């Protein structure tokens, strides 16, 4: 194989946002105080933010915007206490499992150079990259 034929396919942050693997929460994050774009993995979103009307009927009223605000605020507070590019933080929230007992949700936040090298923050589950 000629070296000019070698291609490397890269899955970019823009690709992940476009196909729904990452959810852009930058607008709300800027209101909390973040100065860089913020996205959440769809798994972290599903477990800590997503809430439907059926969930409210089954477990008590909550809404996604309030749950997102909680995640972003706790992440922001954790980030303000540390000077690292990766951190974990936890929050108590109702899970979508049908039980009315709050669970401790642990999330990870990573800041790095996005597709263009400018800082971006991603919130995900602790076992995600």
MMTF fields as JSON, N, C-alpha, C and O atoms, coordinates in Angstrom:
{
  "mmtfVersion": "1.0.0",
  "mmtfProducer": "UNKNOWN",
  "numBonds": 515,
  "numAtoms": 516,
  "numGroups": 129,
  "numChains": 1,
  "numModels": 1,
  "chainsPerModel": [1],
  "groupsPerChain": [129],
  "chainIdList": ["A"],
  "bondAtomList": [4, 2, 8, 6, 12, 10, 16, 14, 20, 18, 24, 22, 28, 26, 32, 30, 36, 34, 40, 38, 44, 42, 48, 46, 52, 50, 56, 54, 60, 58, 64, 62, 68, 66, 72, 70, 76, 74, 80, 78, 84, 82, 88, 86, 92, 90, 96, 94, 100, 98, 104, 102, 108, 106, 112, 110, 116, 114, 120, 118, 124, 122, 128, 126, 132, 130, 136, 134, 140, 138, 144, 142, 148, 146, 152, 150, 156, 154, 160, 158, 164, 162, 168, 166, 172, 170, 176, 174, 180, 178, 184, 182, 188, 186, 192, 190, 196, 194, 200, 198, 204, 202, 208, 206, 212, 210, 216, 214, 220, 218, 224, 222, 228, 226, 232, 230, 236, 234, 240, 238, 244, 242, 248, 246, 252, 250, 256, 254, 260, 258, 264, 262, 268, 266, 272, 270, 276, 274, 280, 278, 284, 282, 288, 286, 292, 290, 296, 294, 300, 298, 304, 302, 308, 306, 312, 310, 316, 314, 320, 318, 324, 322, 328, 326, 332, 330, 336, 334, 340, 338, 344, 342, 348, 346, 352, 350, 356, 354, 360, 358, 364, 362, 368, 366, 372, 370, 376, 374, 380, 378, 384, 382, 388, 386, 392, 390, 396, 394, 400, 398, 404, 402, 408, 406, 412, 410, 416, 414, 420, 418, 424, 422, 428, 426, 432, 430, 436, 434, 440, 438, 444, 442, 448, 446, 452, 450, 456, 454, 460, 458, 464, 462, 468, 466, 472, 470, 476, 474, 480, 478, 484, 482, 488, 486, 492, 490, 496, 494, 500, 498, 504, 502, 508, 506, 512, 510],
  "bondOrderList": [1, 1, 1, 1, 1, 1, 1, 1, 1, 1, 1, 1, 1, 1, 1, 1, 1, 1, 1, 1, 1, 1, 1, 1, 1, 1, 1, 1, 1, 1, 1, 1, 1, 1, 1, 1, 1, 1, 1, 1, 1, 1, 1, 1, 1, 1, 1, 1, 1, 1, 1, 1, 1, 1, 1, 1, 1, 1, 1, 1, 1, 1, 1, 1, 1, 1, 1, 1, 1, 1, 1, 1, 1, 1, 1, 1, 1, 1, 1, 1, 1, 1, 1, 1, 1, 1, 1, 1, 1, 1, 1, 1, 1, 1, 1, 1, 1, 1, 1, 1, 1, 1, 1, 1, 1, 1, 1, 1, 1, 1, 1, 1, 1, 1, 1, 1, 1, 1, 1, 1, 1, 1, 1, 1, 1, 1, 1, 1],
  "groupList": [{"groupName": "UNK", "atomNameList": ["N", "CA", "C", "O"], "elementList": ["N", "C", "C", "O"], "formalChargeList": [0, 0, 0, 0], "bondAtomList": [1, 0, 2, 1, 3, 2], "bondOrderList": [1, 1, 2], "singleLetterCode": "X", "chemCompType": "L-PEPTIDE LINKING"}],
  "groupTypeList": [0, 0, 0, 0, 0, 0, 0, 0, 0, 0, 0, 0, 0, 0, 0, 0, 0, 0, 0, 0, 0, 0, 0, 0, 0, 0, 0, 0, 0, 0, 0, 0, 0, 0, 0, 0, 0, 0, 0, 0, 0, 0, 0, 0, 0, 0, 0, 0, 0, 0, 0, 0, 0, 0, 0, 0, 0, 0, 0, 0, 0, 0, 0, 0, 0, 0, 0, 0, 0, 0, 0, 0, 0, 0, 0, 0, 0, 0, 0, 0, 0, 0, 0, 0, 0, 0, 0, 0, 0, 0, 0, 0, 0, 0, 0, 0, 0, 0, 0, 0, 0, 0, 0, 0, 0, 0, 0, 0, 0, 0, 0, 0, 0, 0, 0, 0, 0, 0, 0, 0, 0, 0, 0, 0, 0, 0, 0, 0, 0],
  "groupIdList": [1, 2, 3, 4, 5, 6, 7, 8, 9, 10, 11, 12, 13, 14, 15, 16, 17, 18, 19, 20, 21, 22, 23, 24, 25, 26, 27, 28, 29, 30, 31, 32, 33, 34, 35, 36, 37, 38, 39, 40, 41, 42, 43, 44, 45, 46, 47, 48, 49, 50, 51, 52, 53, 54, 55, 56, 57, 58, 59, 60, 61, 62, 63, 64, 65, 66, 67, 68, 69, 70, 71, 72, 73, 74, 75, 76, 77, 78, 79, 80, 81, 82, 83, 84, 85, 86, 87, 88, 89, 90, 91, 92, 93, 94, 95, 96, 97, 98, 99, 100, 101, 102, 103, 104, 105, 106, 107, 108, 109, 110, 111, 112, 113, 114, 115, 116, 117, 118, 119, 120, 121, 122, 123, 124, 125, 126, 127, 128, 129],
  "secStructList": [7, 7, 4, 4, 4, 7, 7, 7, 7, 7, 7, 7, 2, 2, 2, 2, 2, 2, 6, 6, 1, 3, 3, 3, 7, 2, 2, 2, 2, 2, 2, 2, 6, 7, 1, 1, 3, 3, 3, 3, 3, 2, 2, 2, 2, 2, 2, 2, 6, 7, 7, 7, 2, 2, 2, 2, 2, 2, 2, 7, 7, 7, 7, 2, 2, 2, 2, 2, 2, 2, 2, 2, 2, 2, 2, 2, 2, 2, 2, 2, 6, 7, 7, 7, 1, 3, 3, 3, 3, 3, 3, 3, 3, 3, 7, 1, 1, 1, 7, 7, 1, 3, 3, 3, 3, 3, 3, 3, 3, 3, 3, 3, 3, 7, 6, 6, 1, 1, 3, 3, 3, 3, 3, 3, 3, 6, 6, 7, 7],
  "xCoordList": [0.848, 0.0, 0.887, 1.794, 0.644, 1.339, 0.9, -0.281, 1.841, 1.512, 0.514, -0.16, 0.415, -0.568, -1.984, -2.951, -2.12, -3.43, -3.939, -5.103, -3.088, -3.453, -4.36, -4.013, -5.501, -6.408, -6.769, -6.845, -6.981, -7.397, -8.737, -8.862, -9.716, -11.03, -11.069, -10.763, -11.445, -11.533, -12.984, -13.666, -13.439, -14.786, -14.671, -14.162, -15.14, -14.954, -16.077, -17.111, -15.871, -16.911, -18.121, -19.265, -17.862, -18.955, -19.764, -20.99, -19.072, -19.768, -20.648, -21.799, -20.102, -20.837, -22.062, -23.111, -21.937, -23.081, -24.122, -25.323, -23.656, -24.579, -25.36, -26.532, -24.722, -25.435, -26.085, -26.611, -26.055, -26.769, -26.021, -26.591, -24.774, -23.993, -23.619, -23.421, -23.527, -23.344, -24.522, -25.034, -24.943, -26.036, -25.464, -24.896, -25.615, -25.093, -25.96, -27.16, -25.346, -26.053, -25.405, -25.536, -24.712, -23.938, -24.788, -24.377, -25.962, -26.79, -27.086, -26.931, -27.507, -27.798, -26.509, -26.496, -25.431, -24.157, -23.622, -23.07, -23.775, -23.32, -24.091, -23.524, -25.381, -26.179, -25.684, -25.761, -25.176, -24.636, -23.299, -22.951, -22.543, -21.252, -20.113, -19.003, -20.355, -19.294, -18.894, -19.727, -17.615, -17.081, -16.716, -16.252, -16.924, -16.598, -17.84, -18.724, -17.921, -19.045, -19.079, -18.04, -20.29, -20.473, -21.441, -22.462, -21.097, -21.969, -22.025, -21.134, -23.094, -23.245, -23.344, -23.93, -22.766, -22.965, -24.436, -25.11, -24.929, -26.343, -26.619, -27.728, -25.645, -25.832, -25.952, -26.813, -25.108, -25.188, -26.501, -27.144, -26.899, -28.172, -29.332, -30.199, -29.332, -30.419, -30.566, -31.68, -29.449, -29.496, -29.68, -30.213, -29.247, -29.288, -30.212, -30.576, -30.604, -31.41, -32.758, -33.791, -32.761, -33.984, -35.131, -34.969, -36.283, -37.468, -38.695, -38.828, -39.574, -40.767, -41.995, -41.942, -43.09, -44.359, -44.75, -45.294, -44.479, -44.764, -43.948, -44.447, -42.686, -41.868, -42.497, -42.554, -42.968, -43.602, -44.863, -45.107, -45.663, -46.885, -46.567, -47.296, -45.497, -45.116, -44.374, -44.545, -43.557, -42.64, -42.762, -42.146, -43.502, -43.574, -42.998, -42.099, -43.531, -43.156, -41.711, -41.258, -41.023, -39.719, -39.696, -40.528, -38.739, -38.602, -37.134, -36.239, -36.921, -35.556, -34.74, -33.554, -35.345, -34.559, -34.05, -32.922, -34.871, -34.428, -33.356, -32.397, -33.523, -32.521, -31.201, -30.13, -31.277, -30.061, -29.393, -28.17, -30.173, -29.618, -28.844, -27.753, -29.406, -28.732, -27.395, -26.383, -27.39, -26.155, -25.101, -23.954, -25.495, -24.53, -24.026, -22.841, -24.906, -24.49, -23.499, -22.482, -23.781, -22.86, -21.54, -20.487, -21.578, -20.34, -19.528, -18.312, -20.206, -19.528, -18.871, -17.728, -19.588, -19.035, -17.829, -16.829, -17.921, -16.792, -15.594, -14.458, -15.838, -14.749, -14.095, -12.891, -14.88, -14.327, -13.389, -12.557, -13.524, -12.701, -11.439, -10.643, -11.238, -10.09, -9.48, -10.14, -8.234, -7.544, -7.036, -5.845, -7.946, -7.587, -8.444, -9.492, -8.003, -8.766, -9.808, -10.571, -9.848, -10.858, -11.263, -10.411, -12.554, -13.039, -14.311, -14.991, -14.625, -15.906, -16.69, -16.119, -17.998, -18.877, -20.127, -20.428, -20.839, -22.025, -23.219, -23.075, -24.396, -25.629, -26.66, -26.588, -27.606, -28.741, -29.857, -30.22, -30.401, -31.519, -32.411, -31.985, -33.644, -34.533, -34.108, -33.895, -33.987, -33.698, -35.031, -36.097, -34.955, -36.176, -36.602, -37.316, -36.162, -36.412, -37.755, -38.037, -38.581, -39.891, -39.908, -40.978, -38.764, -38.695, -38.617, -38.012, -39.224, -39.24, -38.091, -38.132, -37.092, -35.955, -34.806, -34.407, -34.273, -33.144, -31.934, -31.704, -31.19, -29.957, -28.796, -28.978, -27.619, -26.423, -25.911, -25.575, -25.857, -25.379, -23.983, -23.792, -23.02, -21.658, -21.442, -21.705, -20.959, -20.657, -19.211, -18.601, -18.682, -17.312, -17.364, -18.157, -16.527, -16.397, -14.948, -14.012, -14.787, -13.455, -13.399, -14.284, -12.35, -12.123, -10.897, -9.868, -11.024, -9.906, -10.075, -11.036, -9.139, -9.234, -10.232, -10.083, -11.23, -12.234, -11.656, -10.439, -12.503, -12.072, -11.096, -10.232, -11.235, -10.354, -9.306, -8.632, -9.163, -8.155, -8.614, -7.883, -9.8, -10.325, -10.975, -11.542, -10.901, -11.431, -12.927, -13.713, -13.292, -14.681, -14.776, -13.79, -15.964, -16.168, -17.218, -18.228, -16.963, -17.902, -18.244, -17.356, -19.528, -20.008, -20.467, -21.228, -19.994, -20.281, -20.333, -20.091, -20.647, -20.597, -19.134, -18.286, -18.822, -17.422, -16.672, -15.452, -17.358, -16.671, -16.599, -16.122, -17.069, -17.007, -15.719, -15.116, -15.329, -14.151, -14.587, -13.751],
  "yCoordList": [-1.184, 0.0, 1.24, 1.352, 2.135, 3.414, 4.289, 4.31, 5.014, 5.838, 6.946, 7.458, 7.32, 8.34, 7.773, 8.534, 6.437, 5.803, 5.578, 5.23, 5.772, 5.538, 6.656, 7.834, 6.274, 7.252, 6.804, 5.611, 7.753, 7.48, 8.159, 9.377, 7.365, 7.925, 8.34, 7.549, 9.572, 10.083, 10.413, 11.055, 9.973, 10.287, 11.547, 11.511, 12.644, 13.942, 14.257, 13.589, 15.263, 15.745, 16.21, 15.957, 16.882, 17.331, 16.135, 16.204, 15.038, 13.817, 13.285, 12.914, 13.248, 12.732, 13.596, 13.071, 14.904, 15.795, 15.588, 15.573, 15.429, 15.268, 13.956, 13.912, 12.895, 11.611, 11.305, 10.209, 12.261, 12.099, 11.369, 11.115, 11.031, 10.39, 11.4, 11.035, 12.669, 13.769, 14.725, 14.931, 15.304, 16.271, 17.608, 17.724, 18.613, 19.946, 20.613, 20.804, 20.963, 21.64, 22.997, 23.538, 23.528, 24.761, 25.951, 26.731, 26.108, 27.271, 27.31, 28.351, 26.189, 26.132, 26.235, 26.859, 25.623, 25.656, 27.078, 27.445, 27.874, 29.263, 30.035, 30.903, 29.727, 30.372, 30.007, 30.819, 28.79, 28.343, 29.022, 29.244, 29.357, 30.019, 29.434, 29.965, 28.359, 27.78, 28.757, 29.494, 28.753, 29.642, 28.896, 29.502, 27.579, 26.753, 25.95, 25.754, 25.483, 24.63, 23.349, 22.782, 22.913, 21.714, 20.763, 21.182, 19.496, 18.448, 17.306, 17.14, 16.525, 15.333, 14.115, 14.173, 13.015, 11.767, 11.39, 11.743, 10.675, 10.295, 9.366, 9.378, 8.562, 7.684, 8.498, 8.21, 9.501, 10.357, 11.135, 11.279, 11.637, 12.349, 11.438, 11.829, 10.231, 9.294, 8.966, 8.85, 8.821, 8.42, 9.572, 9.371, 10.776, 11.861, 13.016, 13.79, 13.156, 14.312, 13.892, 14.445, 12.946, 12.597, 12.287, 11.545, 12.87, 12.68, 12.925, 13.984, 11.966, 12.079, 12.34, 12.261, 12.649, 12.816, 11.504, 11.513, 10.398, 9.088, 8.891, 8.335, 9.351, 9.281, 10.111, 9.672, 11.306, 12.172, 11.527, 11.611, 10.886, 10.236, 9.045, 8.768, 8.348, 7.161, 7.504, 6.816, 8.557, 8.8, 10.175, 10.409, 11.057, 12.421, 13.392, 13.057, 14.606, 15.576, 16.05, 16.446, 15.995, 16.63, 17.023, 16.575, 17.86, 18.164, 18.138, 18.265, 17.97, 17.854, 19.113, 19.024, 20.279, 21.505, 21.647, 22.09, 21.276, 21.33, 20.302, 20.579, 19.118, 18.065, 18.453, 18.23, 19.031, 19.489, 20.592, 20.6, 21.518, 22.604, 22.029, 22.501, 21.017, 20.393, 19.776, 19.98, 19.027, 18.398, 19.455, 19.34, 20.485, 21.516, 22.313, 22.641, 22.623, 23.386, 22.591, 23.133, 21.324, 20.514, 20.298, 20.266, 20.152, 20.036, 21.326, 21.294, 22.448, 23.744, 23.94, 24.39, 23.606, 23.736, 22.818, 23.221, 21.586, 20.659, 21.172, 21.071, 21.717, 22.238, 23.451, 23.663, 24.247, 25.446, 25.079, 25.89, 23.862, 23.427, 22.689, 22.302, 22.487, 21.706, 22.327, 23.068, 22.017, 22.524, 21.343, 21.243, 20.461, 19.273, 19.197, 19.838, 18.425, 18.315, 17.199, 17.025, 16.439, 15.402, 15.327, 15.335, 15.254, 15.154, 14.339, 14.181, 13.821, 13.17, 13.982, 14.656, 13.908, 14.578, 13.731, 12.906, 13.932, 13.123, 14.0, 15.139, 13.444, 14.128, 13.082, 11.936, 13.474, 12.623, 12.953, 14.117, 11.931, 12.172, 10.936, 9.817, 11.175, 10.05, 9.379, 10.04, 8.072, 7.362, 7.059, 7.265, 6.582, 6.279, 4.834, 4.267, 4.229, 2.81, 2.526, 1.377, 3.539, 3.327, 3.432, 3.376, 3.582, 3.722, 5.2, 5.985, 5.569, 6.977, 7.329, 8.367, 6.502, 6.726, 7.324, 6.744, 8.478, 9.048, 8.104, 7.378, 8.137, 7.361, 8.341, 9.462, 7.904, 8.716, 8.417, 7.278, 9.443, 9.328, 9.942, 11.092, 9.183, 9.686, 9.955, 9.101, 11.152, 11.55, 12.018, 12.377, 12.006, 12.449, 13.617, 13.618, 14.598, 15.738, 15.808, 15.727, 15.958, 16.035, 17.273, 17.512, 18.058, 19.212, 18.913, 18.46, 19.172, 18.952, 19.842, 20.603, 19.734, 20.496, 19.814, 18.632, 20.531, 19.964, 19.74, 19.649, 19.653, 19.376, 20.419, 20.11, 21.642, 22.716, 23.126, 24.142, 22.342, 22.622, 23.571, 23.787, 24.146, 25.046, 24.213, 23.159, 24.671, 23.873, 23.615, 24.5, 22.375, 21.945, 21.02, 20.398, 20.935, 20.066, 19.02, 19.326, 17.783, 16.702, 16.043, 15.685, 15.893, 15.201, 13.823, 13.681, 12.803, 11.422, 10.516, 10.954, 9.275, 8.282, 7.97, 8.109, 7.549, 7.339, 6.334, 6.44, 5.365, 4.358, 4.715, 3.919, 5.905, 6.342, 7.126, 7.701, 7.119, 7.904, 9.054, 9.831],
  "zCoordList": [0.0, 0.0, 0.0, 0.825, -0.883, -0.973, 0.194, 0.54, 0.806, 1.976, 1.645, 2.539, 0.376, 0.005, 0.014, 0.005, 0.031, 0.06, 1.474, 1.67, 2.443, 3.833, 4.334, 4.263, 4.83, 5.418, 6.831, 7.125, 7.663, 9.029, 9.224, 9.096, 9.53, 9.813, 11.273, 12.165, 11.501, 12.866, 13.162, 12.363, 14.303, 14.754, 15.596, 16.716, 15.06, 15.704, 16.677, 16.684, 17.485, 18.386, 17.57, 17.947, 16.464, 15.592, 15.08, 14.989, 14.745, 14.319, 15.447, 15.22, 16.663, 17.821, 18.128, 18.504, 17.973, 18.177, 17.081, 17.351, 15.848, 14.72, 14.793, 14.42, 15.269, 15.297, 16.642, 16.84, 17.568, 18.828, 19.927, 20.988, 19.706, 20.768, 21.852, 23.011, 21.463, 22.411, 22.261, 21.16, 23.38, 23.39, 23.827, 24.913, 22.984, 23.282, 24.352, 24.158, 25.477, 26.565, 26.855, 27.953, 25.862, 26.044, 26.451, 27.31, 25.856, 26.207, 27.698, 28.336, 28.254, 29.682, 30.506, 31.567, 30.016, 30.734, 30.851, 31.889, 29.814, 29.879, 30.949, 31.614, 31.121, 32.166, 33.558, 34.48, 33.713, 34.999, 35.275, 36.435, 34.223, 34.406, 33.608, 33.643, 32.893, 32.068, 30.971, 30.443, 30.637, 29.6, 28.324, 27.358, 28.318, 27.152, 26.77, 27.604, 25.526, 25.133, 25.969, 26.308, 26.289, 27.118, 26.404, 25.86, 26.422, 25.878, 26.883, 27.716, 26.783, 27.613, 26.711, 25.63, 27.167, 26.424, 26.524, 27.492, 25.527, 25.571, 26.745, 27.279, 27.163, 28.316, 29.603, 30.434, 29.775, 30.968, 30.961, 32.001, 29.794, 29.665, 30.072, 30.853, 29.537, 29.791, 31.275, 31.785, 31.953, 33.356, 34.334, 35.425, 33.965, 34.952, 34.606, 35.492, 33.343, 32.933, 32.35, 32.727, 31.46, 30.73, 31.692, 32.66, 31.403, 32.236, 31.375, 30.762, 31.329, 30.493, 31.351, 32.578, 30.692, 31.408, 32.087, 33.191, 31.441, 32.051, 33.329, 34.307, 33.317, 34.533, 35.644, 36.792, 35.308, 36.308, 36.876, 38.08, 36.033, 36.509, 37.401, 38.353, 37.102, 37.851, 39.15, 40.156, 39.134, 40.238, 40.88, 41.92, 40.325, 40.842, 39.84, 39.069, 39.863, 38.834, 38.969, 40.043, 37.867, 37.664, 36.199, 35.41, 35.844, 34.425, 34.034, 34.869, 32.748, 32.243, 32.479, 32.797, 32.331, 32.484, 33.921, 34.139, 34.892, 36.289, 36.588, 37.31, 36.032, 36.241, 35.569, 36.132, 34.368, 33.692, 34.49, 34.631, 35.009, 35.827, 37.012, 37.332, 37.659, 38.802, 38.389, 39.059, 37.293, 36.816, 36.514, 36.947, 35.769, 35.375, 36.575, 36.647, 37.506, 38.683, 39.523, 39.956, 39.757, 40.553, 39.83, 40.468, 38.524, 37.756, 37.847, 38.037, 37.71, 37.782, 39.147, 39.228, 40.213, 41.568, 41.761, 42.356, 41.26, 41.367, 40.578, 41.04, 39.403, 38.566, 39.212, 39.063, 39.928, 40.581, 41.734, 42.142, 42.254, 43.384, 42.965, 43.821, 41.679, 41.236, 39.982, 39.253, 39.751, 38.565, 37.75, 37.456, 37.392, 36.634, 35.377, 35.293, 34.416, 33.175, 33.222, 32.271, 34.323, 34.485, 35.95, 36.839, 36.194, 37.566, 37.599, 36.585, 38.775, 38.976, 39.986, 40.844, 39.873, 40.822, 40.96, 40.097, 42.028, 42.249, 42.583, 43.027, 42.36, 42.694, 43.07, 42.624, 43.881, 44.212, 43.247, 43.077, 42.616, 41.705, 41.645, 41.93, 41.272, 41.036, 39.744, 38.727, 39.793, 38.553, 37.877, 38.457, 36.676, 35.917, 36.129, 35.302, 37.245, 37.492, 38.157, 38.497, 38.347, 38.944, 40.452, 41.058, 41.068, 42.52, 42.864, 42.134, 43.96, 44.367, 45.304, 45.965, 45.371, 46.252, 45.426, 44.416, 45.849, 45.109, 45.128, 46.095, 44.061, 43.96, 43.791, 43.317, 44.181, 43.965, 42.563, 42.24, 41.748, 40.378, 40.326, 40.719, 39.846, 39.678, 38.198, 37.352, 37.901, 36.531, 36.453, 37.46, 35.249, 34.995, 34.026, 33.084, 34.258, 33.341, 32.867, 33.662, 31.567, 30.963, 30.094, 29.271, 30.283, 29.407, 28.551, 29.051, 27.273, 26.363, 25.143, 25.036, 24.241, 22.995, 22.081, 21.773, 21.651, 20.753, 19.378, 19.218, 18.4, 17.032, 16.502, 15.681, 16.969, 16.492, 17.52, 17.349, 18.587, 19.605, 20.692, 21.659, 20.568, 21.598, 22.695, 22.41, 23.957, 25.067, 24.957, 24.618, 25.253, 25.346, 26.551, 26.946, 27.128, 28.275, 27.916, 27.283, 28.33, 28.1, 29.438, 30.211, 29.694, 30.897, 30.461, 29.504, 31.178, 30.783, 32.005, 33.129, 31.774, 32.84, 33.134, 32.252, 34.368, 34.732, 33.865, 33.735, 33.269, 32.453, 30.969, 30.161, 30.612, 29.204, 28.95, 29.856, 27.676, 27.242, 26.389, 25.926]
}
